[in-house]
Amino acid sequence: QVQLVESGGGLVQAGGSLRLSCAASGSIDNTFSMGWYRQAPGKQRELVARITNIGSMEYADSVKGRFTISRDSAQNMLYLQMNSLKPDDTAVYYCRANKWPRESWGQGTQVTVSS
């Protein structure tokens, strides 16, 4: 079992920055892929960014050039640096860890960007 706890969300003005953190514990190692997803009210959960077990990274087109995902495997931490935030980035952000067929999600952290 893998436990994930997100932190770092909050209220920020458009153009501002936030850094999300995800602390992983339990049966996890660097063979897991990890990622950030978000869900806005009335919308489906969507991929924001992910990093595979071999370090490959993928970003949603809407966040490319603004968000950076990083991972500290030694500390079992995942980060998302979010710059130039826009009101459209407002959502609950979730951390996910997966290694087929296993998958775990955190409880989410709210990010609200005011215009």
C-alpha positions as CSV (number, residue, x, y, z in Angstrom):
1,Q,0.0,0.0,0.0
2,V,1.2,3.5,-0.9
3,Q,0.1,6.6,0.9
4,L,0.4,10.0,-0.7
5,V,-0.1,13.4,1.1
6,E,-0.2,16.6,-0.9
7,S,0.6,20.1,0.4
8,G,1.3,23.5,-0.8
9,G,-2.0,24.6,-2.3
10,G,-3.6,27.9,-1.6
11,L,-4.9,31.2,-2.9
12,V,-2.7,33.2,-5.3
13,Q,-3.2,36.0,-7.7
14,A,-2.8,35.5,-11.4
15,G,0.8,35.6,-12.4
16,G,1.9,34.3,-9.1
17,S,3.6,31.0,-8.2
18,L,3.0,28.0,-5.9
19,R,5.0,24.9,-5.2
20,L,3.1,21.7,-4.5
21,S,4.6,18.8,-2.6
22,C,3.6,15.2,-2.4
23,A,5.0,13.0,0.3
24,A,4.9,9.3,-0.4
25,S,5.2,6.5,2.1
26,G,4.6,2.8,2.3
27,S,5.5,0.3,-0.4
28,I,6.9,2.7,-2.9
29,D,10.3,2.9,-4.6
30,N,11.8,4.5,-7.7
31,T,10.3,2.0,-10.0
32,F,7.0,3.8,-9.6
33,S,5.9,6.5,-12.0
34,M,4.4,9.6,-10.3
35,G,2.4,12.5,-11.5
36,W,0.1,15.4,-10.8
37,Y,-3.5,15.6,-11.9
38,R,-6.1,18.2,-11.4
39,Q,-9.9,18.5,-11.4
40,A,-11.8,21.7,-11.7
41,P,-15.5,22.0,-10.7
42,G,-17.7,20.3,-13.3
43,K,-14.7,19.0,-15.2
44,Q,-13.0,15.6,-15.5
45,R,-9.7,14.9,-13.8
46,E,-6.8,15.6,-16.1
47,L,-3.1,15.0,-16.3
48,V,-1.0,18.0,-15.4
49,A,2.5,16.5,-15.5
50,R,4.1,13.1,-14.8
51,I,7.5,11.6,-14.4
52,T,8.2,8.0,-15.1
53,N,10.5,5.6,-13.3
54,I,13.3,6.3,-15.9
55,G,12.9,10.1,-15.5
56,S,10.9,10.8,-18.7
57,M,8.6,13.8,-18.2
58,E,5.3,14.7,-19.8
59,Y,3.3,17.9,-19.5
60,A,-0.2,19.0,-20.5
61,D,0.0,21.5,-23.3
62,S,-1.8,24.1,-21.1
63,V,1.0,24.1,-18.5
64,K,4.1,23.7,-20.7
65,G,6.7,26.4,-20.0
66,R,5.0,27.4,-16.8
67,F,5.0,24.2,-14.6
68,T,7.9,22.0,-13.7
69,I,7.7,18.5,-12.2
70,S,10.5,17.1,-10.1
71,R,11.1,14.1,-8.0
72,D,13.4,13.3,-5.0
73,S,13.4,9.5,-5.0
74,A,15.7,9.3,-2.0
75,Q,13.1,11.2,0.1
76,N,10.0,9.8,-1.7
77,M,8.9,13.3,-2.6
78,L,7.2,14.7,-5.7
79,Y,7.0,18.4,-6.5
80,L,5.2,20.7,-8.9
81,Q,6.6,24.2,-9.3
82,M,3.8,26.3,-10.8
83,N,4.7,29.7,-12.2
84,S,2.7,32.3,-14.1
85,L,-0.5,30.9,-12.7
86,K,-3.8,31.7,-14.4
87,P,-7.4,31.6,-13.2
88,D,-7.9,28.5,-15.4
89,D,-5.4,26.7,-13.2
90,T,-7.8,26.7,-10.4
91,A,-8.6,23.1,-9.4
92,V,-7.9,20.4,-6.8
93,Y,-4.5,19.0,-7.5
94,Y,-3.9,15.3,-6.9
95,C,-0.7,13.3,-6.6
96,R,-0.7,9.8,-8.2
97,A,1.8,6.9,-8.0
98,N,1.5,3.9,-10.2
99,K,3.2,0.7,-11.1
100,W,1.0,-1.6,-13.0
101,P,-1.4,-2.9,-11.8
102,R,-1.1,-0.8,-8.6
103,E,-2.2,2.8,-8.3
104,S,-2.6,5.2,-5.4
105,W,-4.0,8.7,-5.1
106,G,-3.6,11.5,-2.6
107,Q,-6.5,13.4,-1.1
108,G,-5.8,16.5,-3.1
109,T,-4.9,20.1,-2.4
110,Q,-6.8,23.1,-3.5
111,V,-5.2,25.7,-5.8
112,T,-7.2,28.9,-6.4
113,V,-5.9,31.6,-8.7
114,S,-7.7,34.9,-8.6
115,S,-7.8,37.3,-11.5
